[in-house]
Structure formats: C-alpha cells, structure tokens
Amino acid sequence: MNRLLLLLSFVCLAMFSKAVEPAVKPEIQGGIIKGVVKDQALEIPVEYATVSVYSMADSTLIDGTITDAKGAFSLKKLKPGSYFVEVSFIGYNKAAVRNIPISKKRKVIDLKTVSLRQSTESLDEVTVTTERIPVQYQIDKKVIPVSRQITAASGNAVDVLENVPSVSVDIEGNVSLRGSSNFTVLVDGKPSILDAADILEQMPASMIENIEIITNPSAKYDPEGTAGIINVITKKNKSNGIAGVANLNLGTQNNYGGDVLLTYRKKKLNLNFGIDYGKRGFKGSTESVRRNTLNGITNHILSDGDTQRDRLSYGIRTGFDYDINEKNQVSFGFRLGNREMERKSILDYEEFVEGEDSEFYDSKDFWSRDMSFINSNLSYTKKFKGKGHQWANQITFSRRGSGDEISTNELKSGTELKSGQISTEEGPGERWEFRSDYTLPLGEDSKFEIGYQGQVRSSDAITMQENYNPDNGLYELINNHDVTYKRRVHGVYSTYASKVGKFGYQLGFRTEYTDREITFDNNPDKFTIKRWDFFPTIHTQFDLGSKNQIMASYTRRIQRPRGWYLEPFRTNTDAFNARLGNPDLKPEYIDSYELGYMKRFGDQAISFEVYHKRTDNKLERVKALDKDGIMVSTPENVGKDYSTGLEATLNLSFAKWFKNDLIGTVYYYKEEGDFTTENTQGEMVIQDFSTDSYNWSLRNNMTFIINPKTRFQLNVNYRSPTDWAQGKREGFVMATAAIKRDFFKRKLSATLTMRDLFGTFKHESEVFGPDFYTSSQFKMDYPSFRFNLSYKINNYKKKRGSRGSNGGVDTEDFEM
C-alpha cells in the first residue's frame, strides 16, 4: 500500500508541475537551435555533452547547455542572426556546425544529429591519446567502455567486470552484483538459455565494446534478477567495406585461445562474422577441516591436496542488419557454440575420533560438463513520421544441448576402494522470447512506451546415481529420476517519460502472469504455479548545472528459483555431501531504492550512489547434517533480508601521463528468518537464520601513459570479510598489472598481464551449525601470466565521411 501511495503521489506531483508551468509565447521565446548528439562509431546518444552557441560575427559565447539521457539539446531565446554551435565531451573530438541562421521566418532550426568522434584515432599523422571517461552515467544505468581495461585484454567478460562499479568477482570467477549472484545477463539487449555465469565466461573481452550495469531497471526490462541486469554490448562497425579485429592469447596454467571478428558493410547491408576458441585453466591447493557430532561423538576429517580447473569454450556467430528503406529495418543474429568444464582434485584425508587412532585415505574427485548451445534472434523495426516514433519487434530462440554432466568421487585406503559415487545428469532445454515495443513521442521532451514480452521455457533432466558396493566390487544404480520443467511468463508494460525544466522523470508499470509446471517421473502429482505479479518503477533525474546530476529511482523485481533448486529428490555429490531440491519454493520479491549524485570537472569525475534493498521470501541454501553424517544442502525461503550501502567512484587525472580510478563500497547487510530442518536424531527442529554484518571493498586502477604507444596499468582490489547466517568468508586482496604497446600506427597491439602478483588472492570460509563445523581454504598458484596480440583489420575504425578535421575539431556547415 505504501508503494502504491508513493507512486500515485509522484504521478500527481509530476502532472501538477507540468500543468502550472507557464506558457511562453514563441515571439517572446525567440529562436531555437536543437538536435541530438551521438557517438559517431556506436551511433548511441552521448549524455552530458556540452553544447555551446556562438555568434558567427565575433565568436561571442551566447548560451550553453548539456545533453539529456537521449543526447538531445535545445538552445532557446536566440535573437535573429547567424550562429555556430560547438559540441564537446571528454574523450571525443569537438564537433562544430557553422552558419546557422535565425530569423523571424526561421525561428526553429533542427540540426538533426551531431556526431562526435572518439579521440583515440590517428589524425593526419598526429596521435591523440585522450582517454574515454571510464564510466558514463545515464538515468537508469552505468556504461563502462571495455577499451580502458587493458588488464582484461586476453580474458573474458568476467575479467572486465573485476574493475567496474557495483560488481565483485571472487577467486573462482564467480560474479556478484551488489553482493548478489542472482542477476540477469543480456547480450546486445537479448536473453539467452545459458546461465549468467556461462554467458560471461564464454564471451571474449576483445569482442565487447561496452558493458551496461543496470541496478534499477525500468518497467521495460524483464524484472527477473534480484540485483539487476548486466548488458554486454558487442563490437560493431558501420564503415563501408571490410573491417575487423583478430586476437591471439597465450598464458601459463593452460591458458590459450584466439578469436576473429569481421564486418562488411555496403550501402544498406551490414554483415558480421566471428569465431572464437578459448582455453582457461588454473591450479591451486586446498585445505579443509570438518567436525561432525553424532550421538555425542565428534568425528574429525582433515584434507589437503591439489585442484585443477579447466574451461574450454568455442563457437561461431554471424548476422546482418538490412535497411529496407528509411522506415523499415530488419536484423538477424545467430551464435553456435560449445562449453566444456572440468574440475579435478586429488586429496589426502585423515579421519579420527578423539582418543582413537587415525585412519588415512585419499580421494579422487572428477567433475565435468559438456554443453552445446544455439542462440538466434530476428528483429524488425518500423519507423513512423516524427523523431523516435517507432514499433520494434523481436523473436529470440535459444537451445541448450543435452548438457552431459558427470561427477565421480572415490575414496581409497591404500589400493582398496572404500566408497564411490557416480552422479550424472543430462537433458536439453529451450527458450523462446517474443517482444513488441511501441514508442510514441509526445512533444519535444516527453514520450510514451507500451509493450508485450512473452517467455516460454522448457527443459528435461534425467539424473542417475550409482554407488560402489564393496561386497561385489561393482557400481550399482541407486536412483534414477526424470524431471520435466515448463514455464510460461506473459508480461505487458507501459512507461511515460517527461521533463519539467531541469527535472526529468520516467514512470513505469509492468504486470506478469506466470504459469509453471514441474512433473516428476511418472508421479501423477504436478507442482504448479499460476500467479499475477505487479512491478512499478520510478526514475528521476535533476540537472543542477555545471555538469552536476542527481538521480533517484525505485523498482520492484522478482527472482524465480532456478530449475535444479526445484528437483524434488536427493543427489549425493560425494561421500560427505548431498543436495536436496524443494519444489515448494516461492520466488523472491525485491524492493530497490537508489539515490545518486555525479559531478564532472574537466576530464575528472566523482559520483556517489546510496541504495537500499529489501527482499521478501529470501532464498538460501541451508546446510544440515543428517543421521548418517552427510551434509545436505537444501534451498529454503528463510525470511527477509535488507541491504543498505554507499558506492563511490572517483576518476582523477593528475597529469597527462597518469590517470586513477578509485571505486569504494560500504554496506550494511541484515537477514531475518528461520527454517525447519531434521536434526541428527531425526527430529524436526526450527533454527534461527538471522545475521547482520558491515562489509566494504576498495578497488584502485592506476594507468601510467609512458608514451603515446605504451601504457602500464596496475589494479589493486580488496574485499572485506563478511558474515553469513551459517558461516563467514574471510577478506582478500589481489593485485594485477599489465603493460600494453601499440605498433604499426596502432594496427597491432601487444599486452602482457600478470595476475595475483603477490599471491594474496585466496578463498577462506567457514560453515557451522548445531552438529557440524567446516572450514576450507583455496589458494591459486601465482603469479599467472597472459599475453595478448591484437590486430585491427583496416584499423577497425569508422570513416570520417564528408567531415574534415582541424585541430581535433570536426566541422560542417548547416545545410539550408
């Protein structure tokens, strides 16, 4: 009710403000010069660009403004005369439009699009080395240019995310967005059948142009994902002819690979083709201590040994954009690939009860997963009369292959096999998505959007478990399950955006109907959900002038349980651990509030974001010890959690040869709830699941520009300890360094990266309960080295077209 009242109050205030805005007569207002500023290469709006208007007669500055979230600007109250406009933004060459006439007969001049060219190209034998600003803030997202992260040149999307605001990456490459691993990953705004982690792992950094971090998405976006959305924007090229980029990667610890991206454009047709192959691996050592108490007797298990992890991904992608005419465009994209993962461990075990002799044995663990996938999408856009008036449609299809997964664990005492488990799972999955979005501009500063989004997902999973029988020396089938999962979600949304003076706002509302069904073997019972959900959103932005911005937003989101969380049976993963699904899980509902401030001064910037999130039906993987001493992990809705934090980013340029990006986060986390579980005596007991903790992290990225062709970068990341309801994780720090050198007029570049310079990157955690305690530590071998060679075909740059360049300024005359 409080959220509804807040939304209604906000709408009434906005409508009242618009109603009382005084009308200004055209003859009093004077002449108007307007237009839209876009990145010439990416063809996307440039927000916060400075637009200045001068007199042609004596170059006197008349007025100025900055562009809004859509790159639009408007200069008003201009007297009759001849003017020129200059547009500038950090990391771009200035653009100027000259000889713009204002008269009584021509009071409104629309410059249409003013393009800014990134100042990283060679201009008439002069090399410009100005950096793009590291983070670009828009009303509902942050945009991170990947080109700035040279330490990630030979890696994938996960390596890029190690040094961006709001995102954390642990030693094993697991990504979290503001402390949560539940987020959605899109590629060029399109979904995939793959999990978020799989998408980020298989996407080479060299194919990524920008990454968008959307922590409070508007109603137009799918509300799935508690923490928000990470949208990966891939590289494209709009110049005529053939262009592309090729990369070769080599490294220690079984790291190597390469990729090629080619584009061809001629008139209305733009074709692209890419191929990639990457092998990533890392080695490390692990130690663990475990204590289980059964019937008053405590059993101790100690282990240590080596672990090797390998990830192999390869695939091809192709697509095209075709402009049928000025009003109609069609595009198609297709990606085919495969992902293989392996984990091997050889551990030495010591098991004992206090006062008795120890028993020694060794363990061999092997886990692998082989999964093929297909992603394809077809889009059609119809444009109508009027700027921004369009109807966009999209169909996306994704399919995951059988996804063969096998896990083997064996314990030996000498040459005698004491126990063993083999678990397998296989089965395909499919996802269809349909989108239709209509955008209607309502005047110069307002627009209305309405749309539909439908999702149809299905998967089959066949799981089997075999246990070793020491009596006959054979593996015997223990259980065999066949689970079918189907989910259909239909959603409609609408948004209204407008501007009152320097205050801009966007109101949104979305409703979704979920129809989910889970069938289990030949069991006649079906686990079904049929439910309506509602998601209001509010985004606001206030321009304080002098490159100051304040942004505030509220959104409501949902996190539906993952498929394997719902499997209603138990699977042993090794001799000491098992997992048990829960088909009665409820989705999490998240209310998220954000308030941000951004200030730019020169080529430097500082920003602050305060956020608060509340989650209902909080889902946790609860651990409990069963009567046989096996640790069973079960997902449960335990209650609620709260997260309140401050995130600060400081981008400094102390000199032309040194730039520093500092990102700091501090937040308070609180969880309240309980759960019912079975103890080691077979009794059902209620356990408290409440905790709170203060957490913080600090990341510093220093770039030294040695000369126009050489630069050195050093990243230092620290993450504080944190408490969980059933344990805690220790803090860690890691340092990464890279040096990059350009050759042959920047067509070829070489980058050497050194990760974990001082061997401080490790993962230490504890998990405990009434009858158990475990602690574990994993430390990766260090340092690791990676070498990347990147070659740009036709320098993979956009042509300047009819514009010339003069002192780094692109100029053109206004056409009468």
N, C-alpha and C positions, 0 to 999 in steps of 0.2 A: 504494500500500500504506500509506504514511504517513497519507493522508487517511482511509482505512478504519479504521486503528487509532485515530486521533483520534476518529472518530465512535463506534466501539464503546466506547472508554473513557468518552466523555461520557455515553453511554446508561447504562452500568453505574454511574457515579457518581451520576447522577440517580435511578436506581432504588434504589440503596443509601441515598441520603439520604432518599428517601420512606419506605423500609422502616424506618429507625431513628427516624423522627420519633415521639416519644412520644404515645400516645393520651391524649386529655384527656376526662374524663367530662363529660357535659352538666351535671351538678349542680355540678361544680367550675368549669366554664367560665362559668356564669351566662347572662344574657340576651344576645341578638344582635339588632342592627339592621343590615340590609343593603339594598342597592339598586344602581341603575345611574344614573349622571349622564350626561345627553345635552344637546347643543346643541338648544334648542327649535326653531330655524329649520331647521337642516340635518338634525336627527334622527340625528346621529352621536355616538359616545361622546366624552366630554371626559376626556382623560387628565391626571393630576396635579392634579385639582381637590382643594381642601382640604375635608375633611368633619369637622365638629366636633359633638359631642353635649353638651348642657347639661341641667341639672336644671330642670324646669318650676317647681319651688318657689321657687328663689332665683337662677336663671340661672347657677349654678356650672358652670364647664367641667369635664366628667368625663373625656373622652378625645377623640382625634382621629386621623385617618389621611388618606391621599391615594388617589385612584382609580388603578386599573391601566390597562393598554392598552385594555381593553374598557369602561372607565368604571365598573367595578364597585368597591364598597367594602363592608367588613364591620367593624362595631364590636362587640367581644366583651366578656365578663366584666362585664356590666351587672347591678347589683343591682335587685331589684324596685322599681318606682317609675314616675313619669311624666317623660318627656324631650321635648326638641325638638332637631332636627338642623338645622344651618346648612351650606350648601354654597357655596363661593366659588371664583372663578378670575379671573385677570387678563382684563379686557375684558368681563366679564359682571356682571349684577346678582346679588346674593346671593339664594339661594333657601332658604327655611326651611319645615320640616314640623313642626307643633306637636302636642302632646297625644299622644305615642306611649307606650302603656302596656307595661310589662314586669312580668310576674307569674309565679308558678310554673306556671300553666296556659298562659301565652302567653310562652314563652321566646324564640321566633324571630319577629321582625317584619320582613316584606319590604315595603319602600316601593315596590317595582317601579321606576318611572322617576321621577327627579327632574330636571326640565328647567331649564336655565339660559338666560336671555335675554340676548343681546348688548346691551351698554350704549351703543349708538350711536343709540338712538331717542329721540324727544321724549316725556317722561313728565310729563303734567299741567303743561304749559307750562314744564317745566324741561328744558333740553337737556343731555344727558350726552355728553361728548366723549372719554371714555376710549378708548384705542386697544386693539385686539386685539393680542395678542402676535405679533410678526412671523413667528416660526417655531415650530411646535408639533412636538415630537419624540415619536415613538412607537417601539415596539420594532423596527420594520423600515422606517421611512420618516420623512421630514420633510414637514410640511404647511404651505404658505405661503398665507396669506389674500391674495387679489389686491387687495382693497379698500384695502390700505395703500399700494400702489404708484400714487400719483396721477400720476407721470410717464408711466405707461403707459396712461392713461385712453383716449386716442384711438388706441391702437395695437392690436397683436395679441398672441398668446401669446409671441412672440419678445421683444417689448418688456418683458413682465413678467419673463421669465427673465433679463434683463440684471442684475437685482439680487437674485438668490436664491443661497443657498449651493450649492456643487458644480457650478454651471453657468457657462459662459462663452459670450459672443456676440461674434463679430468684426464688422468694419465692414460686411460684406456680409450680415449677418444669419444667418450660419451658427452653429448651436448645437452645443456640445460639453459632454458630461457627464464631469467629471473628466478633461478632456483628450482624450476620445474622441468622435467623431461617430457611432459605432455604438451606438445605444441605441434602445429601443422607446418609442413614444408610444401611449398609450391615451386614449380619451375616455370618461369615466364607467366605466372599467374594461373597455372594449370595444375590440377591434382595428379596423383599417381597411386597405383596399387601398392607401391613399396612403402615400408615404414619410414618415418622421418630420418632415422639413423642411416638406413640403407641409401636413401637418396643423397644425403650429404657425403657419404663415404665414396660413392661411385662417380661423383661429379668432379672432374679435374679443375683445379683452380684456374688454369690457363684458359678455360672456356667460359669463365664467369666475368661479366662486366661489372655488375653491381649486386649487392645483397641488401634487401629491404627488411628491416626489423619492424614488425607491426605488433606492438604490445597491446594496443587497444583498437582492434579492427572495427570498422563501421558495419552497419547492418547489411551492406552489400556483400560482405565476405561471409563464407561459411563459418558459423560460430564454434565449430569443433576445435578443441585445444584449449586447455586451461590458461596457458601462458601467452598464447597469441600465435602469430604467423611469421615464418621466415620464408621470404620470396626470393628465389635465386633468378637473377636476370642474366641470360646468356648473351654472349657476344654476337653482334650482327654487323653487317656492313651495307651501306647504302650507296657506295660509289659504283660507277659503271665499270664493267669488266670483271676480271678475276682478282680476288684478294684472299688472303688467308694467313694463318699462323701455324707453325709446326713446333712441337716441343719434344725434347728427349730428356729423360730423368734417370739418374743413376745414384745409388746410395748404399750405405752399409746396412747390415741386418736384413738382407734380402729385399732391398727396395730398388725397383727399376720400372720403367714404362715409357710411354710416349703417346702423343695424340696429334691429330691434324684437323684443322677446321678450314674449309674452303667455302667461299661465296662467289656467286656470279650474278651480276645484275645488268640487265639491258632493258631500257625503257620501262615497261610496266611489270616486268617479271624479275623476281629476285629468288635465286636458288641457293641452297646451302647444303653442305655435306660434311660430316665429321666422323672420325674414327678414333677410338682411344683404347689403350691397354695399360693397365697398371697393376703392379705387384707391390704390396706393402706388408712389411713384417716387422716385428720387434720381439726381442728376447728379454727375459728378466728372471729374477729369483723371487720366490715366495716363501713365506713362513706363516704358520698358524698354530694357535693354541685353543684347545676346546675342552670344556669340562661339562659333563652331564651327570645329574644326580637322579638316580632311580632307586626307590625303596631305601633311602637313607645312605646309599653307597655312591660315591663320586668316582666317575671314570675319567681319566685324563688321556687326551690324544694330542700328540705333538707331531708336526710335519714340517718338512722343508724340502726344497728342490728347485728345479728349473722349469720355466714355461716358455713356449714358443707360440706366437700367434701370427698367422698369415692371412692376408685378404687379397683376393685377386678379382679384378673387375675388367670387363672389356665389352665393347659394343660399337654400334654404328648409329648415326642419326642423320636424317635428311628432311628436307621440307622446302616449301616455296610460299611466296607471297605474290599474288597477282592482282593488279589494279584493273578490273574490268573496264571501268571508266572512273570519272571523278567522284561518282556517288556510290560505287559498289566495289568491294574488295573481298577476296577470298584467300584463305591461307590454310596450309596443311603441314603437319609435323608428325614425324614418325621416329621412334627410337626402339632398337632391338639390342638386347644385351644379356649378359650373364654375370652372376656374382657368386664367388666361392669363398668360403671362410673355413679356417681350420684352427684348432687350439689343441696343443699337445703339452702334457705335463708328466714329468717323472718325479715322484715324491718319495721321500723316506719317512716312514711312520714309526712312532714309539707310543705304545698304549699300555697304561698301567693303572692299577688301583693302589692308593696309598697303603704302604705296608706290604705290598706284594711285588713279585718280580715283574719286570717289563717284558713286553712282547714286541718284537721288531718285525717289520714287514715293509714292502714297497708297493707303490701304487702307480699304475699307468692309466692315464686318462686321455681319451681322444674324442674330440667333438668336431663335426664338420657339417656344413650346409652348402648345398649346390642349388642355385635358383636362377632360372631364366626368366626374362620379363619382356613385355612389349608395352610401349606407351604410344598412343596416337591421338591426334586431335584435328578436328576440322572446324574452321571458323568462317563466318560470313558477316560482313558489316555493311549496313545500308545507311548512307548519309542523306539527310534531308536539307532543305534550304535553311540557312541560318547556322552560325558557328556553334559546333558542339551538339547539334541536333542529330541523333543517330539511333540506330537499332542494331545491337550486336548479338550474335548467336554463336553458340559453341557446343560441339559434341566431343566428349573425351572418352576414350576406351583404353583400359589398362588390363593386362592379364599377367598373372604370375604363374610360372610353370609348377611342376609337381613339388618343387622346393624340398627335395630329399634331405632330411636331417637325421643324423645318427650320432648317438652318444654312447661311448663304451668306457666302462670303469672296471678295472681288475685289481684285486689285492693278492699279493703273493708273499708267502713266508719261505724264503729261500727259493726253491724251484716249485714249491707246492702252491697251487692256486686255491686260495681260501674262499673267495667270493667274486662274483662278477655280475654286472648288469649291462644289458644292451637295450637301449631305447631308440625307436625310430618313429619318425613322423613324416608323412608325405600327403600331398593333395594340392590341387590348383586353386586359384582364386581369381575373381573377375570384378571389375568395377566399371560401371557406366555413369557418366555425368552429363546432364543437359542444362544449359544455361541460356537465358534470353534476357537481355538488359536493354531497357529503353531510357534514353536521356533526352529531356526537354528543357532547353534554356528558357528562363523566364526573365528577360531583360538582361542588362549588362552584368549584374553581379549575383544572379540567382539561377538555380536550376532544380529540376525535379527528376528523380530517377525511380523507376519501378522495374521489378524483375522477378523471374522464377528460376529456381535451381532444384533439380532432381538428382538423387543419387540412388543407384541400385548396386548393392554389393552382395556377393555370394562366395562361399568357399567350402571346400570339403577337406576334412582332415582325418586320415587314418593313422592311428597310433598303435604301436605294439611294444610290449616289454617282455624281455627274456631274462631269466635269472639262471645263474650257474648252479647246477646240482652236483655237489661234491661226491655224492654216492655213486653216480654213474659217469661223472666227468663230462656231462653234456649241458648245453643251454636249453632251457625249457620255456615254452610260451606261458606267461603268467596272465596277461590280459591283452585284449585286442578291442579297440574302440573305433567307431566310425561316427564322426560328428559333422552335421551339415549346418551351416550358418548363413542366414539370409537377412538382409537389412535394406529397407527402402525408406528414404527420407525425402519429403517434398517440402520445399520452403518457398515463401514469397516475401518480398521486402519492398520497402519504399524509403527514399531519403529526400530531404529538402535542405538545400544549402543556400545561404544568402549572406549579404554583408550590409551592415548599417554603419556607415562612416568607416572607422578603423576596426570595427568589431565584426568578425566573421563567425558564422556558426553553421553546423550541419546536424540535423535531427534525423534519426532513423528508427525504423521499427521492422522487425522480422518475426515471422511465425513459421514453425516447422511441425510437420506431422511425421512421427517415427513409427514404423511397422517392422518389428524384429521378431525372428523366429529361429529357435535352435532345436534341432532334433538329434537324438542320441541313440545310435544303433537302431534296433527295432522297437525301442521303447515307445509305447503309444503316447506318453506324456510329451508335451511340447512346451518349451519355455518361451513365452511370447510377451511382447510389449507393444501396446498401441497407445500413443500419447501425443498430445499437443504441447509445444513449448513456445515461449514468447521471449524475445530478445530486443529490448530498447537500447538505443545508443545515442550519445550526445557528444559532439566535438565542437570546441570553440577555439578561437584564435584572436588575439588582440595585438594590434600593431602600436607599439609605444614610440615609434620613430627612432632615428639614428641607429637602425639595424637592431632594435630590441623587439623581441617577440615573447608573448605569454600564451601558452596553450593549455587547455584543460579538457578532460574528456571523462565519460563514464560509459562502460559497456557491460553487457551480461553475456556470458559464454557458457558452453557445455563441454564436458569431456565424457564421452561414452566409453565403457570398458572395452579393452582390446579383446579380440576374438578368443585367444587362448586363456584369458582370465576366466572365461565363462564355461570352459570344458568341465563337466560335472564328474570328474574322476581323478584319481591319484596316479602320478607318474614318478617313479624313483629316478633321480638324476645321477646318483652314485650310491655308495654303500652307506653314506651318512646323511643324505639329503633327499627330499622329495617335494613335489609341488602338487597342490590340490586346487582345482578350479571352483568357481562359485557362480552358477547361472542366475542367482537371485540378486546380483549386484545392481545397484542403482547408479545412474550417471551422476557425475559431479556437476554442480552449478556454481558459477563463479561470478561475483560482482567485483568489477575492477574500476578504480578511480585513479586518475593521473593529473598532475599539475606540473607544467614545465616552463622554464624560462631560458631563453637563448639570447646572447649578446655577441655581436661581431664588432671587432675593432681592427681595421686594417686587414691583414691576412691572418688574423688570430681570432679565436672564438672561445667562449665559455658557455656552458649550459648546465642547468640543474633540472632534475626530474624527481618529484616526490610522488610516490604511489602507495596505494593501499588495496589489498585484495582479500576477499572473504570467500571461502569455499564451503559449500554445504554438501553433505554426503561424501566427505573426504574419503578417498580410496587409498588404502595402504596394504602392502604385502606383509601380513602378520606372520611371525615365526613362533612355533610352539614345538615342544618335544613330546613325541608320542611314547607309548608304553614300551616300545622296542628300542628307544634311544635314537630314533630317526628324527631329524629336524624337518618339520613340514611347514612349507610356506604357502599361505592362503590369502588371496585378496579379500579384503573386507571393507565395508563402509563403516568407518570408526567414529565419525562425528564431524567436526568443523575445524578449519584452520584459518589463521589470519597472518598476513604478511604486510608490514609497513616499512618502507625504505626510502633512501635518498641515493640518487645516482648522479654523479658529477663528471663532466668531461671538460678538459682544458686543453685547447690546441694552441701552442705557442710557437713563435718563430723568433728566436733570439737573434739570429743573424741569417744571412742568405745561405750560409753553409750548414745551419743546424736548425732542426725542427723537432718539437717534442709534443707528444700526445699523451696526456695523463687521464686515466679513467679510474674512478673510485666509486665503490658501492658500499653502503652500510644499511642493514635492515634488521628488523626485529621479527622473529617468527614464533608463533604460538599455535599449538594444536590442542584441541579439547575433544575427548571422546572415550569410549570403551568398546570392548568386544567380548564375545563369549567364545570360549575355547575349551577343549578337553585336555585335562592335565594327565600326568603320567600314571595316575591311579584310575583313569577312565571316568573321572568326574567332570561335569560341566561347570566351569567357573567363569566369573566376569572379571576381566582385568582392565585396569586403567590404561588409557593410551594418550596421556597428556604430557606435553613438554613445552618449553619455551627456550629461546636462545637468541643472542645477539651475534650477527655474522657480518663480516666485511671482506672486501677484496680490493686489490690495488694492482693496476697494470700500467706500465710505463713503456712507451715506444719512442725511442730516440733515433733520429735519422741524421746522418752526417753526409753532406754533399761534398765529397772530396774535390770533384771537378765535374764539368757538365756531363761526363760519360761514366763517372764512378760514384757510387754511394755505398755507405755502410749503415746497417740498421741493427739495433740492439733492443730486444724486448725482454722485460722482466715482469713476471706475473706472480702475485701472491694471493693465496686463498686461505682464509682463517678456518680454525676448527669449527665444527657445528655439532649440535646435539640432535638426536632423533628420539622418538618415544621409546624405542627398543635398542638404543645404542648411541654411538657418536662416530664422527670422522675427524681425523687429525688434519691440520692445515699443511700446506706445502707451498714451495716456491720453485719456479723454473725460469731459467734464462736461455734465450735463443738469439743467435747472431747470424747475420747474413751480409754478404758483400756482392754487389752487382756491378757489372761492367758492360757497356754498350760498344758495339763495333760496327763498321761499315755503315755510317750515317744512321745508326740506331736500328738497322735492319736485324742485326744479330745481338743477342744479349746472353750473358753467362752469369749464373747466380750460384753461389756456394752457401749452403745453410748448415749451421751447427746447432743441434738441439740438445737441451739439458747440459749446458756447458760444465756445470759443477756437480752433477749427479745428485741434485736435491729433489728431483721430481719423483715422488713415491706416493703410494696409496696405503694409508693405515686406517683401520676401522675396528670397532667393537660392536658386538650384538649380544644382548643379555636378556634373560627372563628369570622367572622364579626357579626353574630347574636347569638352567644352562647358561654358559658363558662362552663366547668365541671371540678371538682377536685374530686379525690377519694383516699381513703386510706384503705388498708387491712393489718391487723396485726394478725399474727398467735399466738394462745395460746402457752405459753412457760413455762418452757422448756419441751421438749418431750424426752422420754426415749425409747430405744430399746435394747433388749437383744437377743443375738445370741449364739446358741450352734451348733458346727460343729464337726462331727465325720468322720474320714477318714477310710474307709474300706480297709484293707491291707495297711494302711497308704498312699494309692493312690500315690505310688512312683514307679519309674522305677527301675528295677533290674540292677545291675552293670554288668551283663553278665560275660565275662571271665576276666574282668579287676579287678585288685586289688587296694588297696588304701594304700598309705604310706605317712603319714604326710599330708594328704589332697591332695596328688598328684596321679592322675590316670596314670599308666604307662603300656606300652606294647612294645614288640619287633617288629621291622619291619620284615615282612614275605618276605623271598627270593622267 
